[in-house]
Amino acid sequence: MKKTAIVLAAVLVSGLVLSACGGSTGKTGTTQSSTEKTEAAANTSTGGLDLAVQIGSDPETIDPALSTAIDASNIIMHAFETLMIFDENNKIVPGQAESYDVSDDGLTYTFHLRDGLKWSDGSDFTAEDFVYSWKRMADPATAAPYAADMLSVVKGYDEAAAGNVDALAVSAPDAKTFVVELSGPCVYFDKIVTHASMAPVKKDVVEAKGDQWSLTPDSYISNGPLKMIEWVPGSHITFAKNENYWNADKVTLNTLKFVLMEDPNASYSAYRTGEIQMIRDVPTEEIPGLRDSAEFHLEPRMATSYTIFNTQKEPFTNVKVRRALSLAIDRSYIADTLMMGTALPAANFVGPGISDEKEGSSFEEVSRTNNGGDYFSVDNYAADLEKAKALLTEAGYPNGEGFPAIEYMTNDAGYNKAIAEYLQSAWSELGIRMDIKIVEWSTFTPTRRAGDFQICRGGWVYDYDDPSNMLNLFSTESGNNDGKYSNAEVDKLLTEARITADKTEHFDKLHKAEKIMMEDAAVSPLVYSSDYYLQKPEIKGTWHSPYGYWFFMYATE
């Protein structure tokens, strides 16, 4: 075995964190009584900071195996910890595992857990907890959206996904050792294990409570920096310092209150009165006046926002229709004018910041070189619009004649409604009528995942720095393939990219897969998005990652 160069340092930096992406069934919740809440807070009080933040509304789910929404994953990553995690410099560092080994053939990963790990209820945490949790995720009965994306590289996954969960090649030879056998080498497996969906959950509470286990403080037992002490649906979820966390001495928070608001105006009002110290949802009309404020932050994010076509519903089964609709969008107008420069126009699908094979390289730049240009002419919209009109004519709908009225589904947050209204106007240039359907966030994500739409808003923030993380969304087996796109050649290329140990081949296959997907108009990229938010200047020790997460567990004032 060759030793990986990640070993527990003698002195750990205070910012050890978990990266994730983040959703599931409709939620109801209960809370502790006032007495129970007070006692729980008192038991964990360290004289630290009581912080209130707003990163979204009621989450669809905060079960690590079921979450696909970034707002929920922001909550999960404060409560749970994976084998390896990302630090404030986006470097992979030890989490629950203090080190790991990789076999010479790259097929076996052996993780060595820390001494004395505990769950938040004080019970012992062992390697068997990872075995149970990963098998639960692979189990088709769980219906974990990320299962194929994260576990398909593990030996026996196909059998496990078919119902024989014990076929998944994960084991615990002893309480401190977790072994994973891969079906083929995976050049980014160390990044996969940092993902929120790979967090462990406690077997006895999950099996006792079923799908209700993540809804109440008494059963939401976690292994990370914080633990839940209260949940008032529609109002807030409060966490307190987890005194049983291995690095509890570094946690500076006393409590962290996630205020659940969907209306950015309400969030902004609460921020201005001091009720909340940080808000993610800033009213777009306030941005021009806030841009120069020390409280306003515009941070880069490894993310693409896009429009999803339901490829199983007419007329979006026709590739020429999809391509026409995609080409008829002025991406520069969306990014520069409508979004006031808070995003960049998307000329490709995989955007800036995502690495290619060589050190310091860019996947987007290599795509541009390989293809002799971009997929969209962001500086020449008129040319793309003419192509769109020609394609729609070829599809049998000259000037939109005979094209049925279509519906676009979105939630009303940030620029989402404004973008929907722009698309409505842009597609009218093709003679197409589009209606807008706005739904609440808690309804939006399950409706989208079920494929109950014609066109809808989509977006993806990378869970790790490899283009496969987003391209894999469009494999037939992906639980996050909301548009139900399916192409056998794309599936083949994505699989080959996943199992090869050759980095050159890995990226070559991914470039070929992206090219086919874009020619198929499997998705319509709009912008490379950023995060903008407000935070009180006196709050220190927090940070934002390009994966779209905020880290509050080490905040001070």
Protein Blocks (a to p, Z undefined) as FASTA:
>chain_A
ZZdfbdcdfbdcfbdcdddfbpcdddddddddfklmmmmmmmmogoiacddddfbdcdfb
fcfklpcbfklmmmmmmmpccfbdcdfkopacdfkbmbdcddfkopaccddddehiacfk
opacdfklmmmmmmmmmpmklopaklmmmmmmpghklmmmnopamlpccddfbfkbccdd
dfbdcfklmmmmmpmklpccdfklmmmnmmmlmmpfklmccfbfbdcfbdcehiaccddd
dfkbfklmmpmbfbdcddddfblklmmmmmmnomagbdfbdcfklmmmmmmpmkbccddd
dddddddddfkbcfklpmklmmmmmmmpcfklmmmmmnnopaccdfbfbdghiacfbghi
afklmmmmmnopafbdfklmmlmmmmmmmmmmmnopgghioiacdddddddehjlmmmmm
mmmmmmmmnopacddddddfklmmmmmmnopafbdcdddddfbdcfklmmmmmgfklmkl
mnopacfklmmmmmmmmmpcbfklmmmmmmmmmmmmmmnomaccfbdcdddddddfklgh
iacdfkopacfklgcZZ
